[in-house]
Amino acid sequence: MTLSESGTAIEKLRAELAALGVHEAYEIGDGVTLSVWIGLVVSFREDLYRWREGTVKHRHLGSDPGGCAIRVARRYAELKADVPPWWEELARVLRGDPAEEYP
C-alpha cells in the first residue's frame, strides 16, 4: 500500500462523511489521517480504516468507505449530542481556551 493509495482511501472516506453531513472532517497533513472531531480520528493503513476515540479503537474494511463513514458519523453525532467529560480538558490542551465553544 502506497501513501497515495492511503490518501485516496482517506479522501473517499471524507467524501462519504460529507455526504452524511459531517463537513468538519479534515486531513491532518500526513496523508493517512482524518480528524473528524477533537479526539475522534480515522487513519488508513494495511487495507483497514482504523478509527479511535481517545483510547477506544475500531477497525473497518478499507474496501467499504461508505460503511466506515456511517459508523464514524453515528459516533460523531453521539459525541456532539452528549459531549463527554474529557472533551473540555482535551479542547484546552489541543486548541486553547477559545475553542471551548467549537467542538
Secondary structure, DSSP 8 states (H G I E B T S, - for coil): --HHHHHHHHHHHHHHHHHTT----EE-SSSSEEEEETTEEEEEETTEEEEEETTEEEEEETT-HHHHHHHHHHHHHHHHHS--TTHHHHHHHHH-GGGGG--
